[in-house]
Amino acid sequence: MNFSVTQKERLWELGCPKEELERNFLEAGTRNKTFALLEKQRAKQTKERLRAFVTEGRQPSLAGLRQALAAALAAGGFTRLETPAIISKEFLRRMSLAEEHPLNDQVFWLDDRRCLRPMLAPNLYCVSRRLLNVCAKPLRVFEIGSCFRRESSGARHLEEFTMLNLAEWGTPLEERQSRVRDLAKLVMTAAAVPDFEFTPEKSALYGETLDVTRGGWELGSSAMGPHPLDAAWGITDSWVGIGFGLERLLAAREQPNTIHAYGRSLTYLDGAALNVK
C-alpha cells in the first residue's frame, strides 16, 4: 500500500520528493509511522526556512527575479514600461482574439468592454507605435507585470502570473533569428536557469515560434515581424520579441513540486508552505 491521498497531499505541500510520495508499505501501521516522521521533519525544515526568511530580511524570489531581469535588460539598452492591467475588448480584437476564438474563454472580463489583461503584448504594441514616431531605431522596450487567465488547475498553471515581454523594433531581417537567441540567453542568464533549449512550436496567435524550454517546461516563447498582427497597430518595422513566465523560470530553477510555491500566494512564501505550526 501507498500513502493515503490526504497523506500524499500534505507531504507534497511540504515539498517532499516524488519518490518519497510513491513509497510502498506492507501494512498501515508502518505507513502511518513513516508519514508522521516525514511530516514532522518536513514541517521543521519549513519552519526554519520561514524564520530565516523573516529574520534575515529576505525578499521573495519573484521580486528578486524581477529586479535581476530589469537590470540585465536595462544594461542591454532596453527601456522599461509600466502599462495598465485593465485593457479594452478592442485591444484583444486587434490581437485576433475575436469572441469565437478559443483563448477568449480564458479571459477575466470586468464588463462587456474591459478585461484583466491575459498578455502584455497589446499594451506593448500600443506604446511602441507611439514611441516609434519620435525615437530612433532600434527601439528596445520591455515590461514585467501581472497577467490573468482562466487556466486549468495543476502544478504548472496559475490564474495570476507574472510575465516579462521584451520587444526590439527595427531589427534587420537577416539578424532576427540570431537576435532572438541572444536575447533569450540574456534573460536566462539573468534568471540563473542553465541548460535550456530552443524548441520550434506553433502559437495560436503568432504561428511558427521558437520556444525556450527546459525539462519539458515552456519557459518563454518568441515571435518576429513583420507579422500579420502588426497592421492593426500601425507597425511596419521588422522586429523580434519574447515573452517569459517568471514563475515558470523560478520553477525551472528551484524545482518545487508546484509552480504555486513561487507565485503570489496566501499558502506559500518563497517556496515554503505557510500551513505549519
Summary of the structure (lengths in Angstrom):
residues: 277
radius of gyration: 21.5
end to end distance: 28.8
largest distance: 74.0
contacts: 829
relative contact order: 0.14
helix: 42%
strand: 23%
